[in-house]
Amino acid sequence: MNNRNEINETNAVFQDAGKNSVTENLRTGSEILKKAGTFTPNPEAKIAVQTAGSLLEAGANAKEILDRKKAEKEAREKAAANELGNLTGVAFSGESEKKNEFLISDKTDYFNEGEIKNLTPQEIDMQDEMVDSIDNPDELTKQEKGNLGEGTIDKYLREKGYTQLNETGVTSIKDAGHQGIDGVHYNPDGQPPYLIVEVKYGSGTLGDTADGKQMSQQWIENRLDDAVGKETADEIRKEMQKNPDNVGILLAHVDNEKNVTFDRLDKDGNIIEKNIEL
């Protein structure tokens, strides 16, 4: 094949590039460069062109792997969503003996599978180590004390059998701060099963915000989707409506000795019961 034919073939390929996938275009580009190398007179230029072709081929292989992994992840997420939908259907279907009543026991297996757990086993170990390694909290900054407080409460509730559902979790004393709900936890055998928790280190108190007091009903409503995702948030909302005693709204305090206490809050974010037992 002469140079003119090669050029014409290349032009045709570029005209069709918009119709092809990224991987297809990378592979086509690789073939063109490798062919171009065969009629490049300069030896060094020939090596450079053919090397470029090999790099494009490697890029195509990498893109293919990434696409496959993305498809596998989407399939897992779809399967998890379908399973949650099936469990929800059992809980609310008219065929249930307890029609329209939320059945916490129906969700136990789903939460135990770990699809919506925040921390991996390795991250849990990091969090436990962070909490256990701090001997003198007085030396910490305000931000670091906040991280210690959140990690201590997460660890305490985990030891009580609760699974953390929210998508943020402190694993290092140097972690950057985050906005929103500190912790959402679930234990099918807990009293109550669901906990929505704001953590304060020392004598910290709840603050006022543009959309109400921290931990008030409206404040939580505006942040619950971001904390746990819409599907889980909707399950919690339904539980709050049907069985409000099954969702605890709590203010947690952690002192310098890492002792923890919990106060129960009302819908306005006011304390209605201090030092409750979980």
N, C-alpha and C positions, 0 to 999 in steps of 0.2 A: 504493500500500500504506500503511495507517495505522500509527500508532505501536504499537498493541496487536499487530497482526500481526507487526511487526518484532521485538517482544519475544518473542512465542511462537517465532518462527523462531530467534532467538538462543538461547533456552533449549534448543531441540531440538539445535542445533549443539553446545552445551556438553555435552549428554548423550552425544553421539557422539564427543567429542574424544578419549576414551581409546582409541577404535578406530582412529584415524587416525595418520598419521605426523606428526612435528614440522613438516615442510614444509607438509603439508596443513592443519594447524591454523593455521599462520602465515598462509597464503593466505586461509583462511576468516575469520580474525580481521581481516585487512586489508579484505576485502569488507564485513564487518559494520560496521566503523568508517566506511568510505567511505559506506555507505548511511545510517548514523546521522547523518553530517554533513549529509545532505540535509534532515533534518527538525529539525536543531538551530537554534532561533530566534536565538540570540546569534551574531553574525558572527565574533567572536573565538573562541568555543567551536567553531563550525563549522570554522574553519581548523585549530584544534588537533586536533580529532577526525580530520579528513581527513588531516592531516599524520601523525598516529599510524598511520593506515591505510597510508599510503605507506611508513612506516618498517617496518611489519610485512611489507609486500610485499618490501622490500629485504632484510629478514632471511630471508624464504623463498628468495629468489634466492641469497643467500650460502650458506644451508644446503644448497641443491641442488648448488651448486658443490663444497662441502666433501664431500658424500656421493659425488659423482662421482669426485673426486680420491682419496678413501679406497678406493672400489671399484677404481680403476685401480691403486693401490698394492698392494692385496691380490692383484689378478690377477698383477702382476709378481712378487710374493713367491711366489705359488703356482707360477708358471712356473719360477722359479729353484729352488724346492724339488723340483719334478718333474724338472728337469734333473739336479740333484744325485743324485736317486734313480735316474735312468736310468744315470748314470755309475757309481754304486755297484753297480747291478745288473750292468753289464758287468764290473766288477772282480771280483765274487764269484760270478757265475753258473756253473752246472755246464757251460755251453756253452763257457766260456773254456778255451783250451788249458792255462792255468795255473789250474786250478780251485782256488778258495778262497785264491788269492794276490792280495794287494793290488797293483794295477798303478798306480804313480804317474803314468805317462805318460797314463793315461786321464783324469786330473783336470786336466791342464795347461790346456786350453782354458777350463774352468770358472773356475779361479782368475784367468786372464787377463782374463775378462770384467768383473771388478771388482765382482761382486755382493757379495762379502764383504771387499773391501778396506776398511781402516779410514779412511784419509785420502783426501780429494778432491785433485785436482791443486792447487787453491788452498791447501789445508791443508798439502800437502807443501811448497809454496813458503814458507809461513809458518814451517814447522818448519826448513827449510834456512836461512832468513834468521835465525831465532832462534839457531841453532847458530853460524852464521858471524859474527854481529854481536857476540858476547861476546868481548871482548879480555882482560878481567881477572876471571877467575872468583873470585879471592880476595875481591872486593867483594860476592859473592852470599850470600844466606842459605842455610841448609842445604836448605830446600825448593827454592830456585831452582837450587842445584847438582844436586839430584836430577832436576829437569826438564831441565837441560842434559845430564846424563848419559844420560837416556832418549832425548832428541832426537838426541844424537850417535850412539848405537847404532842407532837406527832409520835414520838417514841413512846410516851406514856399511853396514848390511845391505842397504839399498835399492840402494846403489851396487854391491853384490855380486850383485844380481839377485834378492833376496828380496822377496816381497810380505808385508806385514804383515797378519795375519789377526785379531788381537785388536781389540776394540771400543773401546779407549782409546788415545789418542795425544796426546802433548804438542805443542802448537803455539805456546805462549807461555811465556816464562820465569816468568810470574806464575800459571800454571795451578795449580789446587788439586791436592793429592795424591790418589792413588787407591789402593785396596786391591787385592790380588790379584797375578796374574802380570803382569810388566812388558811382555813381548813374546812373541808367537807368530808365527813367520815361515815362509814356504814358498818354495822355489825347486826346481822339478823337476830342475834340473841341479846343484843344490847338493850339497855333501858335508859334512854330510848334508842331505837335502831339507827336513826339518822342524827348526826350532829353537824351543825353549822357553827363554826368557832372563830372568834376573834381573839388573838393572843396579845397580851400586854406584859411587858417585862417590868417587874417592880410594881410601882403604884400607878402605872399608866392608866388613863381613862379614855372612854370613847369620845371621839370628836364629832363636831358638826360639819356637814358637807353641803354642797350645793343641792343635793337631792335627799337631804334629811340626815338624821343622826346615824352614825355608824351602827350597823346591825339592826336598824329599824326595818320594818317589812319592805318599804319601798327601796331602801338602800340595798338590801339583799336581792330583791327582785331584779334590780338593774344590773347585777353582777353575777347572778347565778349561772347564766348561760356561759359566760366567759370562764367561770371557775371549773365547770364539769362537762360542758357541752350541752347542747339544747335537749337531746333525748333524755339524758340523765336528769337534767334540771326539770324537765316536764314531769318525770316520775316523782321527783321530790315535791313539786308543786301539788300534784294530785294527792300525795300522801298528806301534805299540810292541810288540804281542804277536807279530806275524808277522815283522817285520824291525826289531828294536830299534836296529840301527845306523843306521837311516834317521831316527831322532828324536834330536837332540842336546839334552841338558839342560845348559845353560851358565850360568856366572856371568861377567858382563861387568864390566870395570872401565874407568873413564874418568878420566884425570888432568887436571891443570890446563892441559896443552898440548893437550888433546882427543885424546890418544893412546888407543887402545883395545886391550884384551887380553881373551882368552876362556879360561876354565878349564872343563874338562869335569867333570861331577858324576856320582856314582853314585846309586842309588835312595834312598840315605839322605841325599842332599844334601852328601856329602863330596867334596872335590876329588880326582880320580884322575889328571888330566893338566893341566898348566899351560901357558899360552901356546900354545894350539892354533891352527892355520891353518885358515881357512875358504875 
